[in-house]
Amino acid sequence: MGLRDSPKFGPNTWEVLDVPNRSHILFHVGNHSSDVVGCIALGDSLFSNLEGVGNSRKAVDRFKELLAGQESQQLIIEEHCIRE
């Protein structure tokens, strides 16, 4: 992951890098899939219907706080099952 300046989400927006045939995979505020179209919405809770996340702005602020002062970070993606 690395930082970029996003015209829509502002400076210091985190982006997933080095994904074949993809670009502009950003971490930003969003509560529903329609808010993120190809990006990643952070949240601190999951809606009961599994169609979105809660408290996204708070989660993005915390994410940026945890990564403050860094320009890049390793991202590890693991597959897990969410149970209803």
ABEGO torsion letter per residue (X at the ends): XBBBBBAAAEBGBBBBBGBBGBBGBBBBBEABAAAAGGBBBBBABBBAAGAEBBGAAAAAAAAAAAABGBABBBBBBBBBBBBX
